[in-house]
Amino acid sequence: MSIAESTPVRGPWLGGASVRFNEALAVKGTMLFGSMWTFYLFTAYGLLGAFPCFAGYKDALLYWSNWIQLWALPLLMVGGIVLNRATERRAEQDHEVILKEFDLIKTAAASIAEELEIGRGSRDAILKQVDLLQSTAAEMAEELDIAREGRTQLHDLARLLPDVVARLARLEAKLGTG
């Protein structure tokens, strides 16, 4: 619990509308007394007693100065409490928003990390498939080379076959006539 929340600003005899009015008046008074123009005004008022023409009014100037202090100090204190309460509410809201955004960022980061991990797994699976395809292609190339070699040999045999048949026929003819 903050100081502003624990500090009573309103009495039990005040209703909601009068509380809002009193707090609004305290904030306006605090803003007015917190301005540089008020500082200039009170500085000039404080210097009035230094002039000889106001020498006879020193008691009255002191009275009015004390009177202003008597009602301005509580006004400034209440205004400060009300402004502090509003500032704390704003800070809490900002904190909640930042926490929500941080949770969103953490969720997004986890999702990205998961996708990267899936991507790594997919990449590894793809690389395995590429290796398998490359080894299969190499085996097929070897088989193709063997097939080409066999085809070349069959082609050579087919070309030589008529010659071999003719030689066999001549050999048979020599053997059969002999």
TILUM-43076 format. One record per residue: residue number from 1; residue in one letter; x, y negated, z of N, C-alpha, C, CB in turn. Coordinates in Angstrom, 1 decimal. Atoms other than C-alpha are relative to their C-alpha. Glycine has a CB too. Layout:
N
  nr rest    npx    npy    npz   capx   capy   capz    cpx    cpy    cpz   cbpx   cbpy   cbpz
 NUM    a      X      Y      Z      X      Y      Z      X      Y      Z      X      Y      Z
...
***
This chain:
178
  nr rest    npx    npy    npz   capx   capy   capz    cpx    cpy    cpz   cbpx   cbpy   cbpz
   1    m    0.8    1.2    0.0    0.0    0.0    0.0    0.9   -1.2    0.0   -1.0    0.0    1.2
   2    s   -0.8    1.2    0.2    1.4   -3.4   -1.0   -0.4   -1.0    1.1   -0.2   -0.6   -1.4
   3    i    0.3    1.1   -1.0    1.5   -6.5    1.2   -1.2   -0.7   -0.4    1.2   -1.0    0.1
   4    a    1.1    0.7    0.5   -1.0   -8.2   -1.0   -1.3    0.7    0.3    0.1   -0.3   -1.5
   5    e    1.2   -0.8   -0.2   -3.5   -5.4   -0.6   -0.3    0.1    1.5    0.1    1.4   -0.5
   6    s    0.2   -0.1   -1.4   -3.0   -5.2    3.2   -0.4   -1.3    0.6    1.2    0.6    0.6
   7    t    0.3    1.3   -0.6   -3.3   -8.9    3.8   -1.4   -0.5   -0.3    1.1   -1.1   -0.6
   8    p    1.4    0.4    0.2   -6.8  -10.1    4.3   -0.1   -1.4   -0.6   -0.9    0.1    1.3
   9    v    0.2    1.2    0.7   -7.7  -12.9    1.9   -1.4   -0.6    0.3    0.2    0.1   -1.5
  10    r    1.4    0.4   -0.2  -11.4  -13.0    2.7   -0.5    0.5    1.3   -0.9    0.5   -1.2
  11    g    0.6   -0.4   -1.3  -13.4  -12.8    5.9   -1.2    0.9   -0.3   -0.3   -1.2    0.8
  12    p    1.2   -0.9    0.2  -16.3  -10.4    6.4   -1.2   -0.8   -0.2   -0.1    0.9    1.3
  13    w    1.2    0.8    0.2  -18.7  -13.3    6.3   -0.2   -0.5   -1.5    0.0   -1.2    0.9
  14    l    0.1    0.5    1.4  -18.0  -14.1    2.6   -0.5    1.1   -0.9    1.4   -0.5   -0.4
  15    g    0.5   -0.9    1.0  -19.8  -12.5   -0.2    0.8    0.0   -1.3   -1.5   -0.4   -0.4
  16    g   -0.8   -0.2    1.2  -18.5  -11.5   -3.7    0.2   -1.3   -0.8   -0.7    1.0   -0.9
  17    a   -0.1    1.2    0.8  -19.3  -14.8   -5.5    0.9   -1.0    0.7   -1.4   -0.6   -0.2
  18    s   -0.9    1.0   -0.7  -17.7  -17.0   -2.8    1.4    0.5    0.1   -0.6   -0.2    1.4
  19    v   -1.4   -0.5    0.0  -14.7  -14.7   -2.7    0.7   -0.3   -1.3    0.0    1.5    0.3
  20    r   -0.5    0.3    1.3  -14.2  -15.1   -6.4    0.3   -1.5   -0.1   -0.9    0.4   -1.1
  21    f   -0.2    1.5    0.1  -14.6  -18.9   -6.1    1.2   -0.4    0.8   -1.3   -0.7    0.5
  22    n   -1.1    0.3   -0.8  -12.2  -19.1   -3.2    1.4    0.4   -0.6   -0.2    0.6    1.4
  23    e   -1.2   -0.5    0.6   -9.6  -17.0   -4.9    0.4   -0.8   -1.2   -0.1    1.5   -0.4
  24    a   -0.2    0.9    1.1  -10.0  -19.0   -8.1    0.5   -1.3    0.4   -1.3   -0.1   -0.9
  25    l   -0.5    1.3   -0.5   -9.6  -22.2   -6.2    1.4    0.1    0.5   -1.0   -0.5    1.1
  26    a   -1.4   -0.2   -0.6   -6.5  -20.9   -4.4    1.0    0.2   -1.2    0.1    1.3    0.9
  27    v   -1.0   -0.1    1.1   -4.9  -19.9   -7.7    0.1   -1.3   -0.7   -0.6    1.1   -1.0
  28    k   -0.1    1.3    0.6   -5.8  -23.2   -9.3    0.9   -1.0    0.8   -1.4   -0.7   -0.3
  29    g   -0.7    0.9   -0.9   -4.4  -25.1   -6.3    1.5    0.4    0.0   -0.5    0.1    1.4
  30    t   -1.4   -0.4    0.0   -1.2  -23.0   -6.3    0.7   -0.4   -1.3    0.1    1.6    0.2
  31    m   -0.6    0.4    1.3   -0.7  -23.6  -10.0    0.2   -1.5   -0.1   -0.9    0.5   -1.2
  32    l   -0.1    1.4    0.0   -1.3  -27.3   -9.5    1.2   -0.5    0.9   -1.3   -0.7    0.5
  33    f   -1.1    0.4   -0.9    1.1  -27.6   -6.5    1.3    0.5   -0.5   -0.3    0.5    1.4
  34    g   -1.2   -0.6    0.5    3.6  -25.5   -8.3    0.5   -0.7   -1.3   -0.2    1.4   -0.3
  35    s   -0.5    0.7    1.2    4.0  -28.0  -11.2    1.0   -1.1    0.3   -1.3   -0.6   -0.7
  36    m   -1.0    1.1   -0.2    6.8  -30.5  -11.7   -0.6   -1.3    0.2    0.9    0.0   -1.3
  37    w    0.7    1.3   -0.2    4.3  -33.4  -11.9   -0.4   -0.2    1.4   -1.2   -0.1   -0.9
  38    t    0.3    0.1   -1.4    3.2  -32.6   -8.4    1.3   -0.3    0.8   -0.7    1.3    0.6
  39    f   -1.3    0.3   -0.7    6.9  -32.6   -7.3    0.3   -1.4   -0.2    1.1    0.9   -0.6
  40    y   -0.3    1.4    0.2    7.4  -36.0   -8.9   -0.9   -0.9    0.8   -0.2   -0.3   -1.5
  41    l    1.0    0.8   -0.7    4.2  -37.3   -7.3    0.4   -0.1    1.5   -1.4    0.5   -0.2
  42    f   -0.3    0.0   -1.4    5.2  -36.2   -3.8    1.4   -0.6    0.3    0.0    1.5    0.5
  43    t   -1.3    0.7   -0.1    8.8  -37.4   -4.3   -0.2   -1.5    0.1    1.0    0.4   -1.1
  44    a    0.3    1.4    0.0    7.5  -40.8   -5.1   -0.7   -0.4    1.2   -0.8   -0.4   -1.3
  45    y    0.7    0.3   -1.2    5.1  -40.7   -2.2    0.9    0.0    1.2   -1.2    1.1    0.2
  46    g   -0.9   -0.1   -1.1    7.9  -39.7    0.1    0.9   -1.2    0.1    0.8    1.3    0.0
  47    l   -0.9    1.1    0.0   10.0  -42.6   -1.0   -0.7   -1.4    0.3    0.6   -0.1   -1.4
  48    l    0.8    1.2   -0.3    7.2  -45.2   -0.4    0.4   -0.6    1.3   -1.5    0.3    0.0
  49    g   -0.3    0.6   -1.3    8.2  -45.6    3.2    1.4   -0.7    0.0    0.1    1.2    1.1
  50    a   -1.3    0.7    0.0   11.7  -46.7    2.2   -0.1   -1.4   -0.5    0.9    0.8   -1.0
  51    f    0.2    1.4    0.5   10.3  -49.9    0.6   -0.5   -0.9    1.2   -1.0    0.0   -1.2
  52    p    0.5    0.9   -1.1    9.9  -52.9    3.0   -1.4   -0.4   -0.1    0.9   -1.2    0.0
  53    c    1.4    0.4    0.1    6.5  -53.7    1.7   -0.9    1.0    0.6   -0.4   -0.3   -1.5
  54    f    0.8   -1.0   -0.6    5.2  -50.4    3.0    0.4    0.3    1.4    0.1    1.3   -0.9
  55    a   -0.5   -0.2   -1.4    7.0  -50.7    6.4   -1.2    0.1    1.0    1.0   -1.1    0.4
  56    g    1.1    0.0   -1.0    3.7  -51.4    8.2   -0.9    1.2   -0.2   -0.8   -1.2   -0.2
  57    y    0.9   -1.1    0.3    2.1  -48.3    6.6    0.7    1.4    0.3   -0.5    0.0   -1.4
  58    k   -0.8   -1.3   -0.2    4.7  -45.7    7.8   -0.9    1.0    0.7    1.3   -0.3    0.8
  59    d    0.8   -0.9   -0.8    2.3  -44.2   10.3   -1.1    0.6   -0.9   -0.7   -0.7    1.2
  60    a    1.0   -0.5    0.9   -0.5  -43.9    7.7    0.6    1.0   -1.0   -0.7   -1.2   -0.7
  61    l   -0.7   -0.9    1.0    1.9  -42.4    5.1    0.4    1.3    0.7    1.3   -0.7   -0.5
  62    l   -0.4   -1.2   -0.7    3.1  -39.9    7.7   -1.3    0.8    0.3    0.7   -0.3    1.3
  63    y    1.2   -0.7   -0.3   -0.5  -39.0    8.7   -0.5    0.7   -1.3   -1.1   -1.0    0.4
  64    w    0.5   -0.6    1.2   -1.6  -38.4    5.1    1.0    1.1   -0.5   -0.1   -1.1   -1.1
  65    s   -1.0   -1.1    0.4    1.6  -36.4    4.4   -0.3    1.2    0.8    1.5   -0.5    0.2
  66    n    0.3   -1.1   -0.9    0.8  -34.2    7.4   -1.3    0.6   -0.4    0.0   -0.4    1.5
  67    w    1.3   -0.5    0.3   -2.8  -33.9    6.4    0.1    0.9   -1.3   -1.0   -1.2   -0.2
  68    i   -0.2   -0.8    1.2   -1.8  -32.7    2.9    0.7    1.3    0.3    0.8   -0.8   -1.1
  69    q   -0.7   -1.2   -0.4    0.6  -30.2    4.4   -0.9    1.0    0.7    1.2   -0.3    0.9
  70    l    0.9   -0.9   -0.7   -2.1  -28.8    6.7   -0.9    0.8   -0.9   -0.8   -0.9    1.0
  71    w    0.9   -0.8    0.9   -4.5  -27.8    3.9    0.7    0.6   -1.2   -1.1   -0.9   -0.4
  72    a   -0.7   -0.5    1.2   -1.9  -27.3    1.1    0.7    1.3    0.3    1.0   -1.0   -0.5
  73    l   -0.8   -1.2   -0.3    0.2  -24.7    2.9   -0.9    1.3    0.1    0.7   -0.1    1.4
  74    p    0.9   -1.2    0.0   -2.7  -22.2    3.6   -0.5    0.3   -1.5   -1.2   -0.1    0.9
  75    l    0.4   -0.1    1.4   -3.9  -22.9    0.0    1.1    0.7   -0.8   -0.4   -1.3   -0.6
  76    l   -1.1   -0.6    0.8   -0.5  -22.0   -1.4    0.3    1.4    0.4    1.3   -0.8    0.3
  77    m   -0.2   -1.4   -0.5   -0.2  -18.9    0.8   -1.1    0.9   -0.6    0.0    0.1    1.5
  78    v    1.1   -0.8    0.5   -3.6  -17.6   -0.3    0.2    0.2   -1.5   -1.4   -0.6    0.3
  79    g   -0.2    0.0    1.5   -2.9  -18.5   -4.0    1.2    1.0   -0.3    0.3   -1.3   -0.5
  80    g   -1.2   -1.0    0.3    0.5  -16.6   -3.8   -0.4    1.4    0.2    1.1   -0.4    1.0
  81    i    0.4   -1.4   -0.3   -1.2  -13.5   -2.3   -0.9    0.4   -1.2   -0.8    0.0    1.3
  82    v    0.9   -0.3    1.1   -3.9  -13.6   -5.0    0.8    0.3   -1.3   -1.1   -1.0   -0.3
  83    l   -0.9   -0.1    1.2   -1.3  -14.1   -7.8    0.9    1.3    0.1    0.9   -1.2   -0.2
  84    n   -0.8   -1.2   -0.2    0.9  -11.3   -6.3   -0.9    1.2   -0.2    0.6    0.0    1.4
  85    r    0.9   -1.2    0.2   -2.1   -8.9   -6.2   -0.2    0.2   -1.5   -1.3   -0.3    0.7
  86    a    0.2   -0.1    1.4   -2.8   -9.7   -9.9    1.3    0.6   -0.7   -0.4   -1.3   -0.6
  87    t   -1.2   -0.4    0.6    0.9   -9.2  -10.7    0.3    1.5    0.3    1.2   -0.8    0.6
  88    e   -0.2   -1.4   -0.3    1.0   -5.9   -8.9   -0.9    0.9   -0.8   -0.3    0.3    1.5
  89    r    0.9   -0.7    0.8   -2.1   -4.7  -10.7    0.5    0.2   -1.5   -1.4   -0.6   -0.1
  90    r   -0.5    0.0    1.3   -0.5   -5.6  -14.0    1.3    0.9   -0.1    0.5   -1.4   -0.4
  91    a   -1.2   -0.9    0.0    2.8   -3.8  -13.0   -0.5    1.4    0.1    0.8   -0.4    1.2
  92    e    0.5   -1.4    0.0    0.8   -0.7  -12.1   -0.6    0.4   -1.3   -1.1    0.1    1.1
  93    q    0.5   -0.3    1.3   -1.0   -0.8  -15.4    1.1    0.2   -1.0   -0.9   -1.1   -0.6
  94    d   -1.2   -0.2    0.9    2.3   -1.3  -17.3    0.7    1.3    0.3    1.0   -1.2    0.2
  95    h   -0.7   -1.3   -0.4    3.8    1.6  -15.3   -0.8    1.2   -0.5    0.1    0.1    1.6
  96    e    0.8   -1.1    0.5    0.9    3.9  -16.2    0.1    0.1   -1.5   -1.5   -0.2    0.4
  97    v   -0.2    0.0    1.5    1.2    2.9  -19.9    1.4    0.6   -0.3   -0.2   -1.4   -0.6
  98    i   -1.3   -0.5    0.3    4.9    3.5  -19.8    0.1    1.5    0.3    1.1   -0.8    0.9
  99    l    0.0   -1.4   -0.3    4.4    6.9  -18.1   -0.7    0.8   -1.1   -0.6    0.3    1.3
 100    k    0.7   -0.7    1.1    1.9    7.9  -20.8    0.8    0.0   -1.2   -1.4   -0.7   -0.3
 101    e   -0.8    0.0    1.2    4.2    6.8  -23.6    1.2    0.9    0.2    0.5   -1.5   -0.2
 102    f   -1.1   -0.9   -0.3    7.1    8.6  -21.9   -0.4    1.5   -0.2    0.5   -0.2    1.4
 103    d    0.6   -1.4    0.2    4.9   11.8  -21.8   -0.1    0.3   -1.5   -1.3    0.2    0.8
 104    l    0.2   -0.2    1.5    4.1   11.3  -25.5    1.4    0.3   -0.6   -0.7   -1.2   -0.6
 105    i   -1.3   -0.1    0.6    7.8   10.9  -26.3    0.6    1.4    0.4    0.9   -1.1    0.5
 106    k   -0.5   -1.3   -0.4    8.7   14.0  -24.2   -0.7    1.1   -0.8   -0.2    0.2    1.5
 107    t    0.7   -1.0    0.8    6.0   16.0  -26.0    0.5    0.0   -1.5   -1.6   -0.3    0.0
 108    a   -0.5    0.0    1.4    7.2   14.8  -29.4    1.4    0.6   -0.1    0.0   -1.5   -0.5
 109    a   -1.4   -0.5    0.0   10.8   15.6  -28.5   -0.1    1.5    0.1    0.8   -0.6    1.1
 110    a    0.1   -1.5   -0.2    9.8   19.1  -27.4   -0.5    0.6   -1.3   -1.0    0.4    1.2
 111    s    0.5   -0.5    1.3    7.8   19.6  -30.6    1.1    0.0   -1.1   -1.2   -0.9   -0.5
 112    i   -1.1    0.1    1.0   10.7   18.4  -32.7    1.1    1.1    0.3    0.7   -1.4    0.0
 113    a   -1.0   -1.0   -0.4   13.1   20.7  -30.8   -0.5    1.4   -0.4    0.3    0.0    1.5
 114    e    0.6   -1.3    0.3   10.7   23.6  -31.3    0.0    0.2   -1.5   -1.5    0.1    0.5
 115    e    0.0   -0.1    1.4   10.4   22.8  -35.0    1.4    0.3   -0.5   -0.6   -1.2   -0.7
 116    l   -1.4   -0.3    0.4   14.2   22.7  -35.3    0.4    1.4    0.3    0.9   -1.0    0.8
 117    e   -0.3   -1.4   -0.3   14.4   26.0  -33.5   -0.6    1.0   -1.0   -0.4    0.3    1.5
 118    i    0.7   -0.8    1.0   11.8   27.5  -35.8    0.8   -0.2   -1.4   -1.5   -0.4   -0.2
 119    g   -0.7    0.2    1.2   13.7   25.9  -38.7    1.3    0.8    0.0    0.3   -1.5   -0.2
 120    r   -1.2   -0.8   -0.1   16.9   27.5  -37.5   -0.3    1.5   -0.2    0.7   -0.2    1.4
 121    g    0.3   -1.4    0.1   15.2   30.8  -37.2   -0.4    0.3   -1.5   -1.2    0.4    0.9
 122    s    0.3   -0.2    1.4   13.7   30.4  -40.7    1.2   -0.1   -0.9   -1.1   -1.1   -0.4
 123    r   -1.2    0.1    0.8   17.0   29.3  -42.0    0.8    1.3    0.1    0.9   -1.2    0.5
 124    d   -0.8   -1.3   -0.1   18.7   32.4  -40.6   -0.7    1.1   -0.7    0.1    0.3    1.5
 125    a    0.8   -1.0    0.7   15.9   34.6  -42.0    0.2   -0.2   -1.5   -1.5    0.0    0.3
 126    i   -0.2    0.2    1.4   16.3   32.9  -45.4    1.4    0.4   -0.4   -0.3   -1.5   -0.3
 127    l   -1.4   -0.4    0.3   20.1   33.3  -45.3    0.1    1.5   -0.1    0.9   -0.6    1.0
 128    k    0.0   -1.5    0.0   19.6   37.0  -44.5   -0.6    0.5   -1.3   -0.7    0.6    1.2
 129    q    0.7   -0.4    1.3   17.2   37.3  -47.5    0.9   -0.3   -1.2   -1.3   -0.7   -0.1
 130    v   -0.9    0.3    1.1   19.7   35.5  -49.7    1.2    1.0   -0.1    0.6   -1.5    0.2
 131    d   -1.1   -1.0    0.0   22.5   37.8  -48.6   -0.5    1.3   -0.6    0.5    0.2    1.4
 132    l    0.5   -1.2    0.5   20.3   40.8  -49.3   -0.2    0.0   -1.5   -1.4    0.3    0.7
 133    l    0.2    0.1    1.5   19.3   39.5  -52.7    1.4    0.0   -0.7   -0.7   -1.3   -0.3
 134    q   -1.3    0.0    0.6   23.0   38.8  -53.5    0.6    1.4   -0.1    0.9   -1.0    0.7
 135    s   -0.5   -1.4    0.0   24.0   42.3  -52.5   -0.8    0.9   -0.9    0.1    0.6    1.4
 136    t    0.8   -0.8    0.9   21.1   43.8  -54.4    0.4   -0.4   -1.5   -1.5   -0.3    0.2
 137    a   -0.4    0.4    1.4   22.1   41.7  -57.5    1.3    0.6   -0.3    0.0   -1.6    0.0
 138    a   -1.4   -0.6    0.3   25.7   42.9  -57.2   -0.2    1.5   -0.3    0.9   -0.2    1.2
 139    e    0.2   -1.4    0.3   24.5   46.5  -57.0   -0.6    0.2   -1.3   -0.9    0.6    1.1
 140    m    0.7   -0.1    1.4   22.2   46.0  -60.0    1.0   -0.3   -1.1   -1.2   -1.0    0.0
 141    a   -1.0    0.4    1.0   25.1   44.4  -61.9    0.9    1.2   -0.2    0.8   -1.2    0.4
 142    e   -0.8   -1.2    0.1   27.2   47.5  -61.1   -0.7    1.1   -0.8    0.5    0.5    1.4
 143    e    0.8   -1.0    0.7   24.4   49.8  -62.2   -0.1   -0.4   -1.4   -1.3    0.1    0.7
 144    l    0.1    0.4    1.4   24.0   47.7  -65.3    1.2    0.2   -0.8   -0.4   -1.5    0.0
 145    d   -1.3   -0.3    0.6   27.7   47.9  -66.0    0.1    1.5   -0.3    1.1   -0.5    0.8
 146    i   -0.1   -1.5    0.2   27.5   51.7  -65.6   -1.0    0.4   -1.1   -0.4    0.8    1.3
 147    a    1.0   -0.3    1.1   24.4   51.8  -67.8    0.5   -0.4   -1.3   -1.3   -0.6    0.3
 148    r   -0.6    0.5    1.2   26.1   49.7  -70.4    1.1    1.0   -0.5    0.6   -1.4    0.1
 149    e   -1.1   -0.9    0.3   29.2   51.9  -70.2   -0.6    1.4   -0.5    0.9    0.3    1.2
 150    g    0.6   -1.2    0.5   27.0   55.0  -70.5   -0.7   -0.2   -1.3   -1.1    0.5    1.0
 151    r    0.6    0.2    1.3   25.1   53.5  -73.4    1.0   -0.1   -1.0   -0.9   -1.4    0.1
 152    t   -1.1    0.1    1.0   28.3   52.6  -75.1    0.5    1.4   -0.3    1.2   -0.9    0.5
 153    q   -0.4   -1.4    0.2   29.4   56.2  -74.6   -1.0    0.8   -0.8    0.3    0.7    1.3
 154    l    1.0   -0.7    0.8   26.1   57.5  -75.9    0.0   -0.5   -1.4   -1.4   -0.1    0.7
 155    h    0.0    0.6    1.3   26.3   55.2  -78.8    1.2    0.6   -0.8    0.1   -1.5    0.1
 156    d   -1.2   -0.5    0.6   29.9   56.4  -79.5   -0.3    1.5   -0.4    1.2   -0.1    0.9
 157    l    0.4   -1.4    0.2   28.6   60.0  -79.2   -0.9    0.2   -1.2   -0.6    0.7    1.2
 158    a    1.0   -0.1    1.1   25.7   59.4  -81.5    0.7   -0.3   -1.3   -1.1   -1.0    0.2
 159    r   -0.7    0.3    1.3   28.1   57.9  -84.1    0.9    1.2   -0.4    0.8   -1.3    0.2
 160    l   -0.9   -1.1    0.3   30.5   60.8  -83.7   -0.8    1.3   -0.3    0.9    0.2    1.2
 161    l    0.8   -1.3    0.2   27.7   63.5  -83.7   -0.1    0.5   -1.4   -1.4   -0.2    0.6
 162    p    0.0   -0.5    1.4   27.3   63.7  -87.5    1.3    0.6   -0.4   -0.5   -1.1   -1.0
 163    d   -1.3   -0.5    0.3   31.0   64.1  -87.8    0.3    1.4    0.7    1.1   -1.0    0.4
 164    v   -0.2   -1.3   -0.7   31.1   66.8  -85.1   -0.9    1.1   -0.6   -0.4   -0.2    1.5
 165    v    0.9   -1.0    0.6   28.1   68.6  -86.7    0.6    0.5   -1.3   -1.4   -0.6   -0.2
 166    a   -0.6   -0.4    1.2   29.8   68.5  -90.0    1.3    0.9    0.2    0.4   -1.2   -0.9
 167    r   -1.1   -0.8   -0.3   33.0   69.9  -88.6   -0.4    1.4    0.5    0.9   -0.6    1.1
 168    l    0.5   -1.3   -0.4   31.1   72.6  -86.8   -0.6    0.8   -1.1   -1.1   -0.2    1.1
 169    a    0.6   -0.7    1.1   29.3   73.5  -90.0    1.2    0.5   -0.9   -0.9   -0.9   -0.8
 170    r   -1.2   -0.4    0.8   32.7   73.7  -91.8    0.7    1.2    0.7    0.9   -1.1   -0.3
 171    l   -0.6   -1.1   -0.8   34.1   75.8  -89.0   -0.8    1.3   -0.1    0.2   -0.5    1.5
 172    e    0.9   -1.2    0.1   31.1   78.1  -89.1    0.1    0.6   -1.4   -1.4   -0.5    0.3
 173    a   -0.1   -0.5    1.3   31.4   78.4  -92.8    1.3    0.7   -0.2   -0.1   -1.2   -1.1
 174    k   -1.2   -0.7    0.1   35.0   79.3  -92.6    0.0    1.3    0.8    1.2   -0.9    0.6
 175    l    0.1   -1.2   -0.8   34.3   81.8  -89.9   -1.0    1.0   -0.6   -0.5   -0.4    1.5
 176    g    1.0   -0.8    0.6   31.3   83.2  -91.7    0.5    0.6   -1.3   -1.3   -0.8   -0.2
 177    t   -0.5   -0.5    1.3   33.1   83.7  -95.0    1.3    0.8    0.2    0.3   -1.2   -0.9
 178    g   -1.3   -0.5   -0.2   36.2   85.1  -93.5    0.1    1.4    0.4    0.6   -0.6    0.9
***
